[in-house]
């Protein structure tokens, strides 16, 4: 053999000796999974979990050893199960890639183009909003998927080095918290067996000997869809109450109906779905051990309008209401004076801002105390929490939080992250005589 060939062979041997057992062959990655989590503007991939054929040392990993198309990896660690965790294991067959959060997007677009141009609807008296009973323009639910590459070397617990592997497509996915809801269809015998699809979160370790609160979340018109899970993935309105963090201190039922038509409109008319939703809650109270003194409602836009309409038609059915980016006819809202409310709107919301300020102003004129504040929502979370907490007083049952600037949909990007407001809602209960 020529000298140059021997020299190349010797160099390769020395490299292997210095690296230990090295494998450049592919297929040490046996699978990849995308983990979806819901944020204020919808569901996104938050983690990618890469599975290997042998345990990998966590100490050998760096974010620079991987890439995920279109995303930034901010942390990497191992686990012995295909789950994200706050406590990394020393080694594991699963490498968890934690992705940097995406910036929130305010998608303030007309969700119902099938109703014609906004200016034409305004001429017809529809106030620019979708028409009662219209079916919207539903989008398919987001698919949680990602493409991951291993670009560096990783070391196994046995000392082997695994070389790069490129462009592994995730073959499965999970939707955290969303997956914890059960889906059902309610048949309303009081409305000629009309049906209503819904999602229900049942508290973990549910004990029928105990009483649990129930919170009702109703989505906006942009989420009108035949897909029952659309309301769960659009934003935080339902999932925030089903999160492990919330459930650890507030075990409760979470009900999220899915409406396939617009159920209220800008003329302040509502469809039969309003009563059907009340009938659904009454039915669930017969099936589960629900504390009827602690049933709460919340909704954004169309859902918030429905909340107000329910409070007017069914006063004291709910212990408190969390009203987000909504409006209603101020002439009929006097019953709200005796019902605890926390309202969140934006200065830039041309519908909700004037309507809710008028409604609450009218309540003040009749002697109801209303505490107000204006906050910048786009601040560090701790600052927003402190701002919300500063508004609460023992002798006040009506609060108004106004976000600076913003727009209609901007409101619910942040409203369901204001934990002091949510805590206050859950502190309310109806009298014992209810």
C-alpha positions in Angstrom: 0.0 0.0 0.0 1.3 3.5 -0.8 2.5 5.8 2.0 -0.3 8.3 1.4 -3.0 5.6 1.8 -1.4 4.4 5.0 -1.3 7.9 6.3 -5.0 8.5 5.6 -5.8 5.2 7.3 -3.7 6.1 10.3 -5.5 9.5 10.6 -8.9 7.8 10.5 -7.8 5.4 13.2 -6.5 8.3 15.4 -9.8 10.2 14.9 -11.8 7.2 16.0 -9.6 6.7 19.0 -10.0 10.3 20.0 -13.8 10.3 19.5 -14.6 6.9 21.0 -17.1 4.7 19.2 -18.4 6.9 16.4 -21.4 6.1 14.1 -22.0 8.1 11.0 -24.8 5.8 9.9 -28.3 7.2 9.7 -31.4 5.9 11.4 -30.3 6.3 15.1 -33.3 8.7 15.2 -36.3 6.4 15.3 -39.0 9.1 15.3 -40.0 12.7 16.0 -43.1 14.2 17.5 -44.5 17.7 17.4 -46.0 19.1 20.6 -48.7 21.8 20.1 -49.7 24.3 22.7 -52.4 27.0 22.6 -51.4 30.7 23.0 -53.5 33.9 22.8 -53.5 33.7 19.0 -54.0 30.0 18.5 -52.1 26.7 18.6 -48.4 26.4 17.6 -45.7 23.8 17.9 -43.9 24.5 21.2 -41.6 21.5 21.4 -40.2 18.8 19.1 -39.3 15.5 20.7 -36.7 13.4 18.9 -36.5 9.7 19.8 -33.2 7.7 19.6 -32.4 4.0 19.5 -30.3 4.4 22.7 -30.2 6.7 25.7 -28.5 10.1 24.9 -26.5 12.0 27.5 -28.1 15.4 28.3 -24.7 16.9 29.0 -23.6 16.3 25.4 -26.4 18.4 24.0 -26.6 22.0 22.8 -29.3 23.9 20.9 -26.7 24.3 18.1 -26.8 20.5 17.6 -30.2 20.7 16.0 -32.4 22.9 13.7 -36.1 23.0 13.3 -37.3 24.6 10.0 -38.5 28.2 10.6 -38.1 28.2 14.3 -35.4 29.0 17.0 -34.4 26.3 19.5 -33.9 27.9 22.9 -33.3 24.8 25.1 -32.5 21.1 24.6 -32.6 18.3 27.2 -33.3 14.6 27.5 -36.1 12.6 29.1 -37.0 9.0 29.6 -40.5 9.6 28.3 -41.8 11.5 25.2 -42.8 14.5 27.3 -41.6 18.0 28.0 -40.5 18.4 31.6 -39.0 21.0 34.0 -36.5 18.5 35.4 -34.2 17.0 32.8 -32.9 13.5 33.2 -29.2 12.6 33.0 -29.9 10.6 29.9 -32.8 9.3 27.9 -34.0 8.0 24.6 -35.9 11.2 24.0 -34.3 14.6 23.2 -36.7 17.5 23.8 -36.2 20.6 21.7 -37.9 23.6 23.4 -38.8 26.2 20.7 -38.8 29.9 21.2 -42.3 31.3 21.5 -43.7 33.0 18.4 -44.8 36.6 18.6 -48.5 37.0 19.1 -50.3 38.0 15.9 -53.5 40.2 16.0 -55.4 38.7 13.0 -58.1 41.4 12.9 -59.7 40.4 9.6 -63.3 40.1 8.6 -64.1 36.4 9.4 -67.3 36.4 7.4 -66.7 37.6 3.8 -69.6 35.4 2.6 -71.9 38.1 4.1 -70.7 40.6 1.5 -68.5 43.7 1.9 -68.6 45.4 5.3 -69.8 48.7 3.9 -72.8 46.9 2.3 -73.7 45.2 5.5 -73.6 48.5 7.3 -76.1 49.9 4.8 -78.3 46.9 5.5 -78.2 47.6 9.2 -76.0 44.8 10.2 -73.4 47.1 11.8 -70.5 45.5 9.8 -70.8 42.2 11.7 -71.7 38.7 10.6 -75.4 38.0 10.2 -77.4 35.8 12.6 -77.4 32.2 11.4 -74.6 32.6 8.8 -72.1 29.8 8.7 -68.9 31.8 8.4 -65.8 30.8 6.5 -64.2 28.2 8.7 -60.6 27.3 8.3 -59.2 23.8 8.9 -57.7 23.3 12.3 -53.9 23.8 12.4 -51.8 20.8 11.9 -48.9 20.4 14.4 -45.9 19.3 12.4 -42.2 20.2 12.1 -39.0 19.2 10.2 -36.0 18.7 12.5 -32.3 18.0 11.6 -29.5 16.9 13.9 -26.5 19.0 12.8 -24.0 18.1 15.5 -22.7 15.1 17.3 -24.5 13.7 20.3 -23.2 11.2 22.8 -25.0 8.2 24.1 -24.9 6.9 27.7 -22.6 4.0 26.5 -20.1 6.5 25.0 -21.0 6.2 21.3 -21.2 9.3 19.2 -24.0 9.7 16.7 -23.4 11.8 13.7 -25.8 14.3 11.9 -29.1 13.3 10.4 -31.0 15.7 8.2 -34.6 16.6 7.7 -36.6 14.2 9.9 -40.4 14.9 9.5 -42.5 14.5 12.6 -44.8 11.5 12.2 -47.1 12.2 15.1 -48.3 15.1 17.3 -50.0 16.0 20.6 -52.2 18.9 21.5 -51.5 19.6 25.1 -54.6 20.4 27.3 -56.8 20.2 24.2 -56.4 16.5 24.3 -57.8 16.5 27.9 -61.2 17.6 26.7 -63.9 15.1 25.8 -66.3 15.8 22.9 -70.0 15.4 23.0 -73.3 16.3 21.3 -76.2 17.6 23.3 -79.7 16.9 22.0 -82.2 19.5 23.3 -85.6 18.0 24.0 -86.9 21.5 24.7 -86.0 22.6 21.1 -87.3 19.7 19.0 -84.2 17.7 19.5 -81.9 20.3 18.0 -78.2 19.5 18.7 -75.2 21.4 20.0 -71.6 20.1 19.8 -69.4 20.8 22.9 -66.1 20.1 24.6 -66.0 19.3 28.3 -63.1 19.1 30.6 -63.8 16.9 33.6 -61.5 17.6 36.6 -58.7 15.0 37.1 -59.6 12.5 39.9 -63.2 13.7 39.7 -65.1 12.8 42.9 -68.9 12.8 42.6 -69.0 13.3 46.4 -67.6 16.8 46.0 -69.0 19.9 44.3 -67.1 21.5 41.5 -67.4 24.9 39.8 -68.1 25.1 36.0 -66.9 27.7 33.7 -68.5 28.2 30.3 -66.4 29.7 27.4 -68.1 30.9 24.2 -66.0 31.6 21.1 -66.1 34.5 18.7 -67.7 34.6 15.2 -64.4 33.9 13.5 -64.4 30.4 15.0 -67.8 29.4 13.8 -67.2 26.0 12.4 -68.5 22.4 12.1 -65.3 21.2 13.7 -66.0 20.7 17.4 -62.4 21.4 18.5 -62.1 24.8 16.8 -63.0 26.6 20.0 -60.2 24.9 21.9 -57.3 25.8 19.5 -58.3 29.4 18.6 -56.9 31.0 21.8 -56.8 30.7 25.6 -60.4 31.1 26.5 -61.1 27.5 27.3 -57.7 25.9 27.8 -56.5 28.3 30.4 -59.1 27.0 32.9 -58.1 23.4 32.0 -54.4 23.9 32.4 -52.6 22.0 35.2 -51.6 25.3 36.8 -55.2 26.4 37.1 -56.6 23.0 38.0 -54.1 22.5 40.8 -55.8 25.3 42.8 -59.2 25.5 41.1 -60.4 22.1 40.0 -63.4 22.7 37.9 -65.4 21.7 34.8 -64.7 23.6 31.6 -67.4 23.7 29.0 -66.7 25.0 25.5 -69.6 24.7 23.0 -68.8 24.7 19.3 -71.3 26.8 17.3 -71.6 26.1 13.6 -73.6 29.3 13.0 -73.4 32.9 14.2 -75.6 33.0 17.3 -75.9 36.8 18.0 -75.5 39.8 15.7 -74.9 43.5 15.8 -78.7 44.1 15.9 -78.6 42.4 19.3 -80.7 39.5 18.2 -79.8 36.0 19.2 -80.6 32.5 18.0 -81.9 29.4 19.7 -78.4 28.4 20.6 -78.4 30.8 23.6 -81.2 28.9 25.4 -79.8 25.6 24.1 -76.5 26.3 25.9 -78.3 27.0 29.1 -80.2 23.7 28.7 -76.9 22.0 28.1 -75.5 23.3 31.4 -78.6 22.2 33.2 -78.2 18.8 31.8 -74.6 18.5 32.8 -75.6 19.6 36.3 -77.8 16.5 36.5 -75.0 14.2 35.2 -72.1 15.6 37.2 -71.6 17.0 40.7 -71.5 20.7 39.7 -71.9 23.5 42.2 -74.8 25.5 40.8 -73.7 28.4 43.0 -70.4 28.6 41.2 -71.2 28.5 37.4 -69.3 31.2 35.5 -69.5 32.5 31.9 -67.0 34.1 29.7 -66.7 34.8 26.0 -65.0 37.0 23.4 -66.7 39.1 20.8 -69.8 37.0 19.8 -69.3 34.9 22.8 -69.1 37.9 25.1 -72.2 39.3 23.6 -73.9 36.0 24.3 -72.7 36.2 27.9 -74.4 39.5 28.4 -77.6 38.3 26.7 -77.6 35.3 29.1 -77.1 37.6 32.1 -80.0 39.7 31.0 -82.3 36.8 30.2 -81.2 34.5 33.0 -80.1 36.9 35.9 -78.2 35.1 38.7 -77.8 31.9 36.7 -74.1 32.7 36.7 -72.1 33.7 39.7 -69.9 36.1 37.7 -69.0 36.9 34.0 -65.7 37.7 32.3 -66.6 39.8 29.3 -64.0 40.2 26.5 -64.2 42.5 23.5 -68.0 42.6 23.4 -71.0 44.9 23.3 -74.8 44.8 23.7 -77.8 47.0 23.7 -77.4 49.4 26.6 -81.1 49.9 26.9 -81.7 46.4 28.3 -78.6 45.8 30.5 -80.0 47.2 33.8 -80.0 43.6 35.2 -76.2 43.6 35.1 -76.1 45.9 38.1 -76.6 43.1 40.5 -74.3 40.6 38.8 -70.5 40.5 39.2 -68.6 41.4 36.0 -65.1 42.0 34.8 -64.9 43.5 31.4 -61.8 43.8 29.2 -61.8 46.0 26.0 -59.3 47.9 23.9 -59.3 51.6 23.2 -59.0 50.8 19.5 -62.1 48.5 19.4 -64.7 50.6 17.6 -67.6 48.4 18.7 -66.8 47.2 22.2 -65.2 50.3 23.6 -68.1 52.7 23.2 -70.7 50.1 24.0 -69.2 48.8 27.2 -68.3 52.2 28.5 -71.9 53.3 28.0 -73.3 50.2 29.7 -71.1 50.5 32.7 -71.6 54.3 32.8 -75.3 53.7 32.9 -74.9 51.3 35.8 -72.8 53.9 37.7 -75.7 56.4 37.3 -78.0 54.0 39.1 -75.5 53.7 42.0 -73.4 50.7 41.0 -69.7 51.1 41.7 -67.4 50.5 38.7 -63.6 50.5 39.1 -61.7 51.3 35.9 -58.1 51.1 34.8 -56.1 51.5 31.6 -53.2 49.1 31.0 -50.6 48.5 28.4 -51.1 44.8 27.6 -47.8 44.5 25.8 -45.6 44.5 28.9 -43.9 41.7 30.8 -46.4 39.3 32.3 -45.7 40.1 35.9 -46.4 43.8 35.2 -49.7 43.0 33.6 -50.7 40.7 36.6 -49.8 43.5 39.0 -51.8 46.0 37.1 -54.9 43.8 37.2 -54.5 42.9 40.9 -54.3 46.6 41.8 -57.9 47.2 40.7 -59.5 44.8 43.1 -61.4 46.2 46.1 -63.5 44.4 48.7 -66.6 46.5 48.0 -66.6 46.4 44.2 -68.3 43.9 41.9 -67.8 45.6 38.5 -64.5 46.1 36.9 -63.4 47.5 33.6 -59.9 47.0 32.2 -59.0 49.0 29.0 -56.0 48.1 27.0 -54.2 51.0 25.4 -54.6 51.2 21.7 -55.1 47.7 20.4 -58.0 46.4 18.3 -60.9 44.0 18.5 -59.0 40.7 18.5 -56.0 42.2 20.3 -58.1 42.0 23.5 -58.2 38.3 23.8 -54.5 37.8 23.0 -54.0 38.9 26.6 -57.3 38.9 28.6 -57.1 35.2 29.5 -53.6 35.7 30.9 -54.8 38.2 33.6 -54.8 35.7 36.5 -55.9 38.2 39.1 -59.1 38.8 37.1 -59.7 35.1 36.7 -59.1 34.5 40.4 -61.6 37.2 41.2 -64.2 35.6 39.0 -63.7 32.3 40.7 -64.0 33.9 44.1 -67.6 34.8 43.4 -70.6 32.7 44.4 -74.3 32.9 44.5 -76.1 33.2 47.8 -76.9 30.0 49.7 -80.6 30.4 48.9 -79.9 29.9 45.2 
